Amino acid sequence: MLLLLLWDMTNEQNEKIFSKFEGDSFKFRCHKDISCFNECCAKLKLVLTPYDVLRLKNRLGLSSEEFIDKYTETTFEKPRRFPIVLLKMADNEKQSCPFVSPEGCTIYADRPGACRIYPLGRATKAITGNDNTVEEEFFVVKEKHCRGFEEEKTRSKAEWMQGEGLEEYNEVNDKWLSIITSNKGMGDESAILKKTQMYFMACYNLEKFKAFIFKSSFFGHFDVSDDEKEQIAQSEKALLLFALNWLRFSLFGEQTIRIKC
């Protein structure tokens, strides 16, 4: 099970802030006139998923490489097998999000999934024997400064998820989570570094991955229909979903890509 955290906190602090979501609804509203407006947008340890990066780099008119270089930092901490990309906070006293302004979020329509779901948290795990399906559990995140829970607006979990556009994010993010939380072996130790580099390219540099499959003999070795080729050539979301399937094949040997006979 993995929960994408927005904060760098001790376990004791987590226990005070996170509580299991009970029932079907909760009271919460965030708006410009609330006293704590923007306080949650600072000192974050915000994990960016590949789909977050896709949306953000397009919003800003940057390439994947430009966005990663300017706005992120990458960590590689054991026991994780893969590097984790974090949003780089601004170099100011508040250590604020680089995309927050006094008026609020400047990239709101393309904000990361973890920001969308707040003040809820979502934990997932793959169902045994079916990595394409996940079980999910929800948490309520109550930070000390937040006054949003004192508002009278009542929302159901389903309404919140739909209203914040999370279905599309979860569709892609759950496939990514099934890779980074997998306990399947990655083969010979001598190939681990190369596979890790392949993982980073496929997840966080779509332009380079696209060149890798379209400007090489890739399609001479793998059975990909003309319709699918057209789709991944035209849609970066389709390209990313294809990349995640490719990773399950190349990292773990799963039969998610067909080899040509």
GROMACS elastic network, one bead per residue, 0.5 to 0.9 nm:
[ bonds ]
;  ai    aj funct       b0    kb
    1   123     6  0.63052   500
    1   124     6  0.54771   500
    1   126     6  0.80617   500
    1   136     6  0.89569   500
    1   181     6  0.76555   500
    2   122     6  0.85770   500
    2   123     6  0.54984   500
    2   124     6  0.59597   500
    2   125     6  0.69334   500
    2   177     6  0.80114   500
    2   181     6  0.74429   500
    3   121     6  0.72968   500
    3   122     6  0.62116   500
    3   124     6  0.70993   500
    4    46     6  0.78110   500
    4    47     6  0.65657   500
    4   114     6  0.70966   500
    4   121     6  0.77586   500
    4   122     6  0.75997   500
    4   123     6  0.74916   500
    5     8     6  0.76256   500
    5    44     6  0.87121   500
    5    45     6  0.69091   500
    5    46     6  0.65308   500
    5    47     6  0.71426   500
    5   114     6  0.77612   500
    5   121     6  0.80233   500
    6    43     6  0.87804   500
    6    44     6  0.53731   500
    6    47     6  0.71554   500
    6   114     6  0.71126   500
    6   115     6  0.82226   500
    7    43     6  0.72831   500
    7    44     6  0.50924   500
    7    46     6  0.69353   500
    8    43     6  0.81593   500
    8    44     6  0.69794   500
    8    45     6  0.55408   500
    8    46     6  0.88445   500
    9    12     6  0.80418   500
    9    13     6  0.59864   500
    9    14     6  0.64919   500
   10    13     6  0.52463   500
   10    14     6  0.63290   500
   10    15     6  0.88510   500
   11    15     6  0.62951   500
   11    16     6  0.88588   500
   12    15     6  0.52608   500
   12    16     6  0.67038   500
   13    16     6  0.52259   500
   13    17     6  0.63815   500
   13    18     6  0.85475   500
   14    17     6  0.51797   500
   14    18     6  0.56505   500
   14    19     6  0.88325   500
   15    18     6  0.55566   500
   15    19     6  0.72031   500
   16    19     6  0.76714   500
   16   142     6  0.81790   500
   16   143     6  0.85881   500
   17   140     6  0.79680   500
   17   141     6  0.55993   500
   17   142     6  0.50266   500
   17   143     6  0.57402   500
   17   144     6  0.78692   500
   18   120     6  0.89610   500
   18   121     6  0.82396   500
   18   139     6  0.61800   500
   18   140     6  0.57256   500
   18   142     6  0.65339   500
   18   143     6  0.85648   500
   19    22     6  0.87127   500
   19   138     6  0.87978   500
   19   139     6  0.54530   500
   19   140     6  0.53168   500
   19   141     6  0.67827   500
   19   142     6  0.80964   500
   20   137     6  0.81396   500
   20   138     6  0.63817   500
   20   140     6  0.61369   500
   20   141     6  0.89931   500
   21    24     6  0.80983   500
   21    25     6  0.88003   500
   21    26     6  0.87505   500
   21   120     6  0.81096   500
   21   121     6  0.89387   500
   21   137     6  0.80742   500
   21   138     6  0.54503   500
   21   140     6  0.54689   500
   22    25     6  0.80704   500
   22    26     6  0.88345   500
   22   138     6  0.86688   500
   22   139     6  0.84141   500
   22   140     6  0.87487   500
   23    26     6  0.82524   500
   24   155     6  0.85250   500
   24   156     6  0.55608   500
   24   157     6  0.59289   500
   24   158     6  0.81528   500
   25   154     6  0.66592   500
   25   155     6  0.53387   500
   25   157     6  0.57031   500
   25   158     6  0.86086   500
   26   140     6  0.88867   500
   26   149     6  0.82439   500
   26   153     6  0.83666   500
   26   154     6  0.55977   500
   26   155     6  0.55362   500
   26   156     6  0.63947   500
   26   157     6  0.75846   500
   27   148     6  0.79773   500
   27   149     6  0.56126   500
   27   150     6  0.73934   500
   27   151     6  0.65968   500
   27   152     6  0.61217   500
   27   153     6  0.54516   500
   27   155     6  0.62034   500
   27   156     6  0.87909   500
   28   119     6  0.81368   500
   28   147     6  0.85594   500
   28   148     6  0.50265   500
   28   150     6  0.69609   500
   28   151     6  0.57121   500
   28   152     6  0.70161   500
   28   153     6  0.57340   500
   28   154     6  0.64153   500
   28   155     6  0.72365   500
   29    34     6  0.89489   500
   29   147     6  0.85652   500
   29   149     6  0.68021   500
   29   150     6  0.81716   500
   29   151     6  0.57640   500
   29   152     6  0.76480   500
   29   153     6  0.59871   500
   29   154     6  0.82632   500
   29   155     6  0.89594   500
   30    33     6  0.85194   500
   30    34     6  0.68206   500
   30    36     6  0.87858   500
   30    37     6  0.73202   500
   30   147     6  0.82005   500
   30   148     6  0.53862   500
   30   149     6  0.86956   500
   30   151     6  0.83052   500
   31    34     6  0.56920   500
   31    37     6  0.68411   500
   31   104     6  0.89943   500
   31   148     6  0.83589   500
   32    35     6  0.83009   500
   32    36     6  0.89147   500
   32    37     6  0.59320   500
   32    38     6  0.84525   500
   32   102     6  0.89443   500
   32   103     6  0.71294   500
   32   104     6  0.72712   500
   33    36     6  0.85601   500
   33    37     6  0.70651   500
   34    37     6  0.54871   500
   34   147     6  0.71944   500
   34   148     6  0.75658   500
   35   146     6  0.86172   500
   35   147     6  0.71924   500
   36    39     6  0.55088   500
   36    40     6  0.78874   500
   36   145     6  0.64440   500
   36   146     6  0.59738   500
   36   147     6  0.63041   500
   36   148     6  0.81216   500
   37    40     6  0.76035   500
   37    41     6  0.88146   500
   37   102     6  0.86960   500
   37   104     6  0.78010   500
   37   146     6  0.84625   500
   37   147     6  0.88053   500
   38    41     6  0.52886   500
   38    42     6  0.77802   500
   38    96     6  0.89336   500
   38   100     6  0.74107   500
   38   101     6  0.81363   500
   38   102     6  0.75788   500
   38   103     6  0.87090   500
   38   104     6  0.64940   500
   38   105     6  0.82932   500
   39    42     6  0.63392   500
   39    96     6  0.86633   500
   39   145     6  0.74222   500
   39   146     6  0.79266   500
   40    43     6  0.82456   500
   40    44     6  0.81500   500
   40    96     6  0.89703   500
   40   143     6  0.83518   500
   40   145     6  0.81733   500
   40   146     6  0.77466   500
   41    44     6  0.69667   500
   41    95     6  0.88544   500
   41    96     6  0.59235   500
   41    97     6  0.55263   500
   41    99     6  0.88944   500
   41   100     6  0.69065   500
   41   105     6  0.87001   500
   41   115     6  0.89806   500
   42    89     6  0.73731   500
   42    90     6  0.87005   500
   42    94     6  0.62626   500
   42    95     6  0.54828   500
   42    97     6  0.54454   500
   42   100     6  0.88250   500
   43    89     6  0.69156   500
   43    94     6  0.70856   500
   43    95     6  0.52492   500
   43    96     6  0.60837   500
   43    97     6  0.76059   500
   44    86     6  0.89799   500
   44    87     6  0.79986   500
   44    88     6  0.86550   500
   44    89     6  0.72328   500
   44    95     6  0.81620   500
   44    96     6  0.78575   500
   44    97     6  0.74894   500
   45    86     6  0.65383   500
   45    87     6  0.72225   500
   45    88     6  0.84888   500
   45    89     6  0.86201   500
   46    85     6  0.84385   500
   46    86     6  0.54344   500
   46    87     6  0.56463   500
   46    88     6  0.84485   500
   46   112     6  0.88109   500
   46   114     6  0.75807   500
   46   115     6  0.87544   500
   47    84     6  0.69425   500
   47    85     6  0.58628   500
   47    87     6  0.65989   500
   47   112     6  0.88418   500
   47   114     6  0.79898   500
   48    51     6  0.79670   500
   48    52     6  0.56598   500
   48    53     6  0.64920   500
   48    72     6  0.85602   500
   48    84     6  0.78857   500
   48    85     6  0.56228   500
   48    86     6  0.55998   500
   48    87     6  0.64536   500
   48   112     6  0.69180   500
   48   113     6  0.83278   500
   48   114     6  0.83802   500
   49    52     6  0.50476   500
   49    53     6  0.64463   500
   49    54     6  0.87310   500
   49    84     6  0.86056   500
   49    85     6  0.74636   500
   49    86     6  0.88767   500
   49   112     6  0.79723   500
   49   113     6  0.81708   500
   49   173     6  0.67020   500
   49   176     6  0.77766   500
   49   177     6  0.89180   500
   49   203     6  0.82125   500
   49   204     6  0.85070   500
   50    53     6  0.51822   500
   50    54     6  0.62531   500
   50    55     6  0.88269   500
   50    85     6  0.88614   500
   50   172     6  0.84519   500
   50   173     6  0.76228   500
   50   176     6  0.77442   500
   50   202     6  0.88190   500
   50   203     6  0.51926   500
   50   204     6  0.56471   500
   50   205     6  0.88282   500
   50   240     6  0.79185   500
   51    55     6  0.62614   500
   51    56     6  0.85370   500
   51   112     6  0.83381   500
   51   113     6  0.86758   500
   51   169     6  0.69628   500
   51   172     6  0.66643   500
   51   173     6  0.68079   500
   51   203     6  0.83083   500
   51   204     6  0.87212   500
   51   237     6  0.77325   500
   51   240     6  0.77449   500
   52    55     6  0.53451   500
   52    56     6  0.60994   500
   52    57     6  0.85448   500
   52   110     6  0.77901   500
   52   111     6  0.73626   500
   52   112     6  0.50699   500
   52   113     6  0.67701   500
   52   169     6  0.80157   500
   52   173     6  0.88191   500
   53    56     6  0.50663   500
   53    57     6  0.58386   500
   53    58     6  0.83208   500
   53    64     6  0.72758   500
   53    67     6  0.77505   500
   53    68     6  0.80483   500
   53   112     6  0.81074   500
   53   203     6  0.89755   500
   53   204     6  0.70151   500
   54    57     6  0.55818   500
   54    58     6  0.62962   500
   54    59     6  0.86215   500
   54    64     6  0.72624   500
   54   204     6  0.79293   500
   54   205     6  0.89073   500
   54   206     6  0.80975   500
   54   236     6  0.77146   500
   54   237     6  0.79646   500
   54   240     6  0.86674   500
   55    58     6  0.54107   500
   55    59     6  0.61275   500
   55    60     6  0.87882   500
   55   110     6  0.57180   500
   55   111     6  0.78843   500
   55   112     6  0.81726   500
   56    60     6  0.62447   500
   56    61     6  0.85246   500
   56    62     6  0.85214   500
   56    67     6  0.80251   500
   56   107     6  0.77387   500
   56   110     6  0.60596   500
   56   111     6  0.71546   500
   56   112     6  0.79002   500
   57    60     6  0.51806   500
   57    61     6  0.59776   500
   57    63     6  0.61920   500
   57    64     6  0.60519   500
   57    66     6  0.81263   500
   57    67     6  0.57087   500
   57    68     6  0.85946   500
   58    62     6  0.61161   500
   58    63     6  0.75285   500
   58    64     6  0.84722   500
   59    62     6  0.78476   500
   59   107     6  0.73289   500
   59   109     6  0.89121   500
   59   110     6  0.69205   500
   60    63     6  0.89083   500
   60    67     6  0.83313   500
   60   107     6  0.85267   500
   62    65     6  0.79722   500
   62    66     6  0.58618   500
   62    67     6  0.59642   500
   63    66     6  0.51449   500
   63    67     6  0.62144   500
   63    68     6  0.86026   500
   63   205     6  0.81548   500
   63   206     6  0.87549   500
   63   207     6  0.75089   500
   64    67     6  0.52166   500
   64    68     6  0.61166   500
   64    69     6  0.85860   500
   64   204     6  0.64929   500
   64   205     6  0.51299   500
   64   206     6  0.67126   500
   64   207     6  0.70360   500
   64   208     6  0.88034   500
   65    68     6  0.51728   500
   65    69     6  0.60957   500
   65    70     6  0.85798   500
   65   204     6  0.78610   500
   65   205     6  0.61865   500
   65   206     6  0.89849   500
   65   207     6  0.85577   500
   65   208     6  0.89555   500
   66    69     6  0.52255   500
   66    70     6  0.61188   500
   66    71     6  0.83872   500
   67    70     6  0.52666   500
   67    71     6  0.56953   500
   67    72     6  0.73725   500
   68    71     6  0.56699   500
   68    72     6  0.51675   500
   68    73     6  0.74748   500
   68    74     6  0.87435   500
   68    85     6  0.83749   500
   68    87     6  0.89024   500
   68   204     6  0.77977   500
   68   205     6  0.86275   500
   69    72     6  0.62822   500
   69    73     6  0.77805   500
   70    73     6  0.87143   500
   70    88     6  0.82867   500
   71    86     6  0.85872   500
   71    87     6  0.60596   500
   71    88     6  0.53230   500
   71    89     6  0.80039   500
   71    98     6  0.78535   500
   72    85     6  0.64636   500
   72    86     6  0.54639   500
   72    89     6  0.83174   500
   73    84     6  0.84612   500
   73    85     6  0.59097   500
   73    86     6  0.53439   500
   73    87     6  0.64786   500
   73    88     6  0.58427   500
   74    83     6  0.63993   500
   74    84     6  0.56184   500
   74    86     6  0.60910   500
   74    87     6  0.88075   500
   75    82     6  0.89595   500
   75    83     6  0.56078   500
   75    84     6  0.52921   500
   75    85     6  0.65058   500
   75    86     6  0.76362   500
   76    79     6  0.89975   500
   76    80     6  0.70684   500
   76    81     6  0.78224   500
   76    82     6  0.66590   500
   76    84     6  0.62708   500
   76    85     6  0.89383   500
   77    80     6  0.58012   500
   77    81     6  0.79895   500
   77    82     6  0.83545   500
   77    83     6  0.74587   500
   77    84     6  0.83155   500
   78    81     6  0.68058   500
   78    82     6  0.88498   500
   80    83     6  0.73814   500
   80    84     6  0.84705   500
   80   180     6  0.79132   500
   80   181     6  0.84669   500
   81   180     6  0.73536   500
   81   181     6  0.88126   500
   81   196     6  0.81748   500
   82   180     6  0.66271   500
   82   196     6  0.65017   500
   82   199     6  0.77564   500
   82   200     6  0.82012   500
   83   196     6  0.80080   500
   83   199     6  0.88759   500
   83   200     6  0.75465   500
   85   204     6  0.88087   500
   87    97     6  0.79645   500
   87    98     6  0.85940   500
   88    91     6  0.88869   500
   88    97     6  0.75595   500
   88    98     6  0.75343   500
   89    92     6  0.84415   500
   89    95     6  0.54238   500
   89    96     6  0.55933   500
   89    97     6  0.50845   500
   89    98     6  0.59538   500
   90    93     6  0.86731   500
   90    94     6  0.81166   500
   90    95     6  0.52342   500
   90    96     6  0.53686   500
   90    97     6  0.59526   500
   90    98     6  0.51724   500
   90    99     6  0.88942   500
   91    94     6  0.82274   500
   91    95     6  0.59206   500
   91    96     6  0.78501   500
   91    98     6  0.88383   500
   92    95     6  0.51670   500
   92    96     6  0.70376   500
   93    96     6  0.79713   500
   94    97     6  0.89330   500
   95    98     6  0.86617   500
   96    99     6  0.83170   500
   96   100     6  0.71788   500
   97   100     6  0.55483   500
   97   101     6  0.88533   500
   97   105     6  0.89854   500
   98   101     6  0.84649   500
   99   104     6  0.85540   500
   99   105     6  0.59961   500
   99   106     6  0.55124   500
   99   107     6  0.65042   500
   99   108     6  0.88745   500
  100   103     6  0.78524   500
  100   104     6  0.55905   500
  100   106     6  0.59116   500
  100   107     6  0.82061   500
  101   104     6  0.50511   500
  101   105     6  0.61578   500
  101   106     6  0.66510   500
  102   105     6  0.84307   500
  103   106     6  0.80634   500
  104   108     6  0.82545   500
  105   108     6  0.51683   500
  105   109     6  0.89491   500
  105   111     6  0.80676   500
  106   109     6  0.85983   500
  106   111     6  0.88202   500
  107   110     6  0.55574   500
  107   111     6  0.57568   500
  108   111     6  0.50083   500
  108   112     6  0.87532   500
  108   116     6  0.88895   500
  110   113     6  0.87608   500
  111   114     6  0.83626   500
  111   115     6  0.64408   500
  111   116     6  0.67622   500
  112   115     6  0.54063   500
  112   116     6  0.64205   500
  112   169     6  0.86092   500
  113   117     6  0.63193   500
  113   118     6  0.87426   500
  113   164     6  0.89108   500
  113   165     6  0.87620   500
  113   166     6  0.68204   500
  113   169     6  0.62578   500
  113   170     6  0.80009   500
  113   173     6  0.86954   500
  114   117     6  0.55053   500
  114   118     6  0.64330   500
  114   120     6  0.88040   500
  114   121     6  0.76558   500
  114   122     6  0.87663   500
  115   118     6  0.53543   500
  115   119     6  0.82752   500
  116   119     6  0.84861   500
  116   120     6  0.89345   500
  116   161     6  0.84369   500
  116   164     6  0.56899   500
  116   165     6  0.76409   500
  116   166     6  0.70976   500
  117   120     6  0.54294   500
  117   121     6  0.65313   500
  117   122     6  0.79799   500
  117   160     6  0.77542   500
  117   161     6  0.69364   500
  117   164     6  0.69305   500
  117   166     6  0.72521   500
  118   121     6  0.65013   500
  118   140     6  0.83907   500
  118   141     6  0.72916   500
  119   139     6  0.84845   500
  119   140     6  0.61086   500
  119   141     6  0.51140   500
  119   142     6  0.70762   500
  119   143     6  0.88995   500
  119   148     6  0.89190   500
  120   138     6  0.67004   500
  120   139     6  0.54902   500
  120   141     6  0.55839   500
  120   142     6  0.88016   500
  120   157     6  0.88096   500
  121   137     6  0.83333   500
  121   138     6  0.55815   500
  121   140     6  0.61728   500
  121   141     6  0.65968   500
  122   136     6  0.66861   500
  122   137     6  0.57497   500
  122   139     6  0.62775   500
  122   140     6  0.89998   500
  123   135     6  0.82805   500
  123   136     6  0.55621   500
  123   137     6  0.51634   500
  123   138     6  0.63099   500
  123   139     6  0.80356   500
  124   134     6  0.61060   500
  124   135     6  0.55160   500
  124   137     6  0.64232   500
  124   138     6  0.88894   500
  124   174     6  0.78463   500
  124   177     6  0.81909   500
  125   128     6  0.88441   500
  125   131     6  0.87987   500
  125   133     6  0.85375   500
  125   134     6  0.53217   500
  125   135     6  0.54033   500
  125   136     6  0.66817   500
  125   137     6  0.89804   500
  125   174     6  0.88589   500
  125   177     6  0.82895   500
  125   178     6  0.76755   500
  125   181     6  0.82369   500
  126   129     6  0.82247   500
  126   130     6  0.67613   500
  126   131     6  0.52055   500
  126   132     6  0.72002   500
  126   133     6  0.59157   500
  126   135     6  0.62391   500
  126   136     6  0.88951   500
  126   174     6  0.86965   500
  126   177     6  0.86597   500
  126   178     6  0.64705   500
  126   181     6  0.87504   500
  126   182     6  0.87907   500
  127   130     6  0.54038   500
  127   131     6  0.62619   500
  127   132     6  0.80401   500
  127   133     6  0.59184   500
  127   134     6  0.53399   500
  127   135     6  0.63068   500
  128   131     6  0.70933   500
  128   133     6  0.89313   500
  128   134     6  0.89786   500
  130   133     6  0.57843   500
  130   134     6  0.80859   500
  131   134     6  0.71068   500
  131   175     6  0.80938   500
  131   178     6  0.62838   500
  131   179     6  0.89020   500
  131   182     6  0.89419   500
  132   174     6  0.80856   500
  132   175     6  0.69002   500
  132   178     6  0.77492   500
  133   174     6  0.83721   500
  133   175     6  0.88931   500
  134   174     6  0.74525   500
  134   178     6  0.85399   500
  142   145     6  0.84568   500
  142   146     6  0.68427   500
  142   149     6  0.80492   500
  143   146     6  0.54843   500
  143   147     6  0.88788   500
  144   147     6  0.83743   500
  146   149     6  0.70866   500
  146   150     6  0.86308   500
  147   150     6  0.54918   500
  147   151     6  0.73882   500
  148   151     6  0.55771   500
  148   152     6  0.89867   500
  149   152     6  0.79307   500
  149   153     6  0.87443   500
  150   153     6  0.89097   500
  151   154     6  0.84486   500
  155   158     6  0.83178   500
  155   159     6  0.64189   500
  155   160     6  0.64163   500
  156   159     6  0.51862   500
  156   160     6  0.61952   500
  156   161     6  0.86792   500
  157   160     6  0.50993   500
  157   161     6  0.61812   500
  157   162     6  0.86266   500
  158   161     6  0.52222   500
  158   162     6  0.61671   500
  158   163     6  0.84099   500
  159   162     6  0.52239   500
  159   163     6  0.58062   500
  159   164     6  0.84152   500
  160   163     6  0.51236   500
  160   164     6  0.60316   500
  160   165     6  0.86011   500
  160   166     6  0.86945   500
  161   164     6  0.54209   500
  161   165     6  0.64148   500
  161   166     6  0.54180   500
  161   167     6  0.71020   500
  162   165     6  0.52794   500
  162   166     6  0.62227   500
  162   167     6  0.67677   500
  163   166     6  0.78113   500
  164   167     6  0.85870   500
  165   168     6  0.65478   500
  165   169     6  0.73385   500
  166   169     6  0.50596   500
  166   170     6  0.59325   500
  166   171     6  0.84406   500
  167   170     6  0.52263   500
  167   171     6  0.61311   500
  167   172     6  0.89844   500
  168   171     6  0.51634   500
  168   172     6  0.68221   500
  168   173     6  0.86577   500
  169   172     6  0.56238   500
  169   173     6  0.58908   500
  169   174     6  0.83578   500
  170   174     6  0.55305   500
  170   175     6  0.83316   500
  171   174     6  0.58697   500
  171   175     6  0.70254   500
  172   175     6  0.54694   500
  172   176     6  0.65775   500
  172   177     6  0.88573   500
  172   237     6  0.82603   500
  172   240     6  0.81368   500
  172   241     6  0.67484   500
  172   244     6  0.88255   500
  173   176     6  0.50034   500
  173   177     6  0.60537   500
  173   178     6  0.86190   500
  174   178     6  0.61973   500
  174   179     6  0.88388   500
  175   178     6  0.52274   500
  175   179     6  0.68367   500
  175   241     6  0.79258   500
  175   244     6  0.69169   500
  175   245     6  0.83625   500
  176   179     6  0.53119   500
  176   180     6  0.65785   500
  176   181     6  0.87253   500
  176   203     6  0.83826   500
  176   241     6  0.88532   500
  176   244     6  0.65518   500
  177   180     6  0.52506   500
  177   181     6  0.59017   500
  177   182     6  0.81472   500
  178   181     6  0.55108   500
  178   182     6  0.58714   500
  179   182     6  0.52473   500
  179   183     6  0.87714   500
  179   244     6  0.79878   500
  179   247     6  0.78667   500
  179   248     6  0.68338   500
  179   251     6  0.88752   500
  180   183     6  0.85679   500
  182   185     6  0.85744   500
  184   251     6  0.88422   500
  184   252     6  0.63201   500
  185   188     6  0.88362   500
  185   251     6  0.81118   500
  185   252     6  0.62764   500
  186   189     6  0.79352   500
  186   191     6  0.81828   500
  186   192     6  0.69003   500
  186   195     6  0.81167   500
  186   250     6  0.86470   500
  186   251     6  0.54436   500
  186   252     6  0.53625   500
  186   253     6  0.81241   500
  187   190     6  0.85140   500
  187   191     6  0.71695   500
  187   192     6  0.75426   500
  187   251     6  0.78895   500
  187   252     6  0.75521   500
  187   253     6  0.88258   500
  188   191     6  0.56565   500
  188   192     6  0.69845   500
  189   192     6  0.52903   500
  189   193     6  0.81256   500
  190   193     6  0.72106   500
  190   194     6  0.82883   500
  191   194     6  0.54317   500
  191   195     6  0.61906   500
  191   196     6  0.86768   500
  192   195     6  0.50622   500
  192   196     6  0.60574   500
  192   197     6  0.86233   500
  192   251     6  0.87787   500
  193   196     6  0.50640   500
  193   197     6  0.62663   500
  193   198     6  0.86190   500
  194   197     6  0.51348   500
  194   198     6  0.62089   500
  194   199     6  0.86537   500
  195   199     6  0.61132   500
  195   200     6  0.87200   500
  195   247     6  0.87687   500
  195   250     6  0.75811   500
  195   251     6  0.63678   500
  196   200     6  0.63693   500
  196   201     6  0.87247   500
  196   251     6  0.85743   500
  197   200     6  0.51917   500
  197   201     6  0.62589   500
  197   202     6  0.86402   500
  198   201     6  0.51826   500
  198   202     6  0.60786   500
  198   203     6  0.84969   500
  198   209     6  0.87524   500
  198   247     6  0.78914   500
  198   250     6  0.86413   500
  198   251     6  0.87935   500
  199   202     6  0.53143   500
  199   203     6  0.60754   500
  199   204     6  0.82768   500
  199   243     6  0.89538   500
  199   244     6  0.87241   500
  199   247     6  0.65948   500
  199   251     6  0.81554   500
  200   203     6  0.52602   500
  200   204     6  0.55657   500
  200   205     6  0.71656   500
  201   204     6  0.54339   500
  201   206     6  0.68847   500
  201   207     6  0.88332   500
  201   208     6  0.67487   500
  201   209     6  0.60864   500
  202   205     6  0.60790   500
  202   206     6  0.61080   500
  202   208     6  0.79364   500
  202   209     6  0.54635   500
  202   210     6  0.86310   500
  202   240     6  0.73926   500
  202   243     6  0.54745   500
  202   244     6  0.72081   500
  202   246     6  0.83977   500
  202   247     6  0.74904   500
  203   206     6  0.68546   500
  203   209     6  0.85470   500
  203   240     6  0.70553   500
  203   243     6  0.71085   500
  203   244     6  0.73206   500
  203   247     6  0.89781   500
  204   209     6  0.89399   500
  205   208     6  0.55048   500
  205   209     6  0.63288   500
  205   210     6  0.87055   500
  206   210     6  0.59061   500
  206   211     6  0.84984   500
  206   236     6  0.75557   500
  206   239     6  0.75603   500
  206   240     6  0.70651   500
  206   243     6  0.84400   500
  207   210     6  0.51463   500
  207   211     6  0.63451   500
  207   212     6  0.86346   500
  208   211     6  0.51289   500
  208   212     6  0.61323   500
  208   213     6  0.88982   500
  209   213     6  0.64354   500
  209   214     6  0.86151   500
  209   239     6  0.87328   500
  209   243     6  0.77156   500
  210   213     6  0.54273   500
  210   214     6  0.60151   500
  210   215     6  0.80196   500
  210   232     6  0.85151   500
  210   233     6  0.78264   500
  210   239     6  0.75024   500
  210   243     6  0.89624   500
  211   214     6  0.51911   500
  211   215     6  0.52106   500
  211   216     6  0.76303   500
  212   215     6  0.57688   500
  212   216     6  0.60256   500
  212   217     6  0.89001   500
  212   218     6  0.76521   500
  213   216     6  0.58202   500
  213   217     6  0.74461   500
  213   218     6  0.52400   500
  213   219     6  0.70228   500
  214   217     6  0.77782   500
  214   218     6  0.70668   500
  214   219     6  0.75633   500
  214   229     6  0.89937   500
  214   233     6  0.85896   500
  215   218     6  0.79623   500
  216   219     6  0.78137   500
  216   220     6  0.86618   500
  217   220     6  0.51980   500
  217   221     6  0.68658   500
  218   221     6  0.55176   500
  218   222     6  0.64224   500
  219   222     6  0.50750   500
  219   223     6  0.67459   500
  219   224     6  0.67475   500
  219   260     6  0.88748   500
  220   223     6  0.77621   500
  220   260     6  0.75724   500
  221   258     6  0.88216   500
  221   259     6  0.60383   500
  221   260     6  0.55216   500
  221   261     6  0.84644   500
  222   257     6  0.69365   500
  222   258     6  0.57140   500
  222   260     6  0.50958   500
  222   261     6  0.88185   500
  223   257     6  0.73827   500
  223   258     6  0.53034   500
  223   259     6  0.57186   500
  223   260     6  0.52042   500
  223   261     6  0.86651   500
  224   227     6  0.83077   500
  224   228     6  0.64332   500
  224   229     6  0.66555   500
  224   257     6  0.80685   500
  224   258     6  0.75755   500
  224   260     6  0.89478   500
  225   228     6  0.52468   500
  225   229     6  0.62496   500
  225   230     6  0.86755   500
  226   229     6  0.50009   500
  226   230     6  0.61697   500
  226   231     6  0.85968   500
  227   230     6  0.51571   500
  227   231     6  0.62171   500
  227   232     6  0.87971   500
  228   232     6  0.61696   500
  228   233     6  0.83838   500
  228   238     6  0.86963   500
  229   232     6  0.53594   500
  229   233     6  0.60217   500
  229   234     6  0.86710   500
  230   233     6  0.50402   500
  230   234     6  0.62444   500
  230   235     6  0.85992   500
  231   234     6  0.53010   500
  231   235     6  0.59334   500
  231   236     6  0.88371   500
  231   238     6  0.64839   500
  231   239     6  0.77406   500
  232   235     6  0.52867   500
  232   236     6  0.65884   500
  232   237     6  0.78055   500
  232   238     6  0.50273   500
  232   240     6  0.81692   500
  232   241     6  0.87473   500
  232   242     6  0.73695   500
  233   236     6  0.75899   500
  233   238     6  0.83256   500
  233   239     6  0.70755   500
  234   238     6  0.81347   500
  234   239     6  0.82543   500
  235   238     6  0.52216   500
  235   239     6  0.61662   500
  235   240     6  0.86889   500
  236   240     6  0.60327   500
  236   241     6  0.85408   500
  237   240     6  0.50916   500
  237   241     6  0.62656   500
  237   242     6  0.85872   500
  238   241     6  0.51027   500
  238   242     6  0.61327   500
  238   243     6  0.85307   500
  239   242     6  0.50648   500
  239   243     6  0.61026   500
  239   244     6  0.87252   500
  240   244     6  0.62256   500
  240   245     6  0.86753   500
  241   244     6  0.51628   500
  241   245     6  0.64097   500
  241   246     6  0.86467   500
  242   245     6  0.51151   500
  242   246     6  0.61284   500
  242   247     6  0.86487   500
  243   247     6  0.61693   500
  243   248     6  0.87953   500
  244   247     6  0.50216   500
  244   248     6  0.64746   500
  244   249     6  0.88122   500
  245   248     6  0.52546   500
  245   249     6  0.65326   500
  245   250     6  0.87842   500
  245   254     6  0.88187   500
  245   255     6  0.89820   500
  245   256     6  0.56481   500
  245   257     6  0.69231   500
  246   249     6  0.51058   500
  246   250     6  0.60417   500
  246   251     6  0.83233   500
  246   256     6  0.68344   500
  246   257     6  0.63587   500
  247   251     6  0.55047   500
  247   252     6  0.76972   500
  247   253     6  0.88445   500
  247   254     6  0.89124   500
  247   256     6  0.88143   500
  248   251     6  0.54549   500
  248   252     6  0.54867   500
  248   253     6  0.66084   500
  248   254     6  0.56676   500
  248   255     6  0.79867   500
  248   256     6  0.67228   500
  248   257     6  0.86711   500
  249   252     6  0.56810   500
  249   255     6  0.59481   500
  249   256     6  0.56972   500
  249   257     6  0.63303   500
  250   253     6  0.57376   500
  250   254     6  0.77150   500
  251   254     6  0.81046   500
  253   256     6  0.84492   500
  254   257     6  0.79414   500
  255   258     6  0.66305   500
  255   259     6  0.88676   500
  258   261     6  0.89865   500
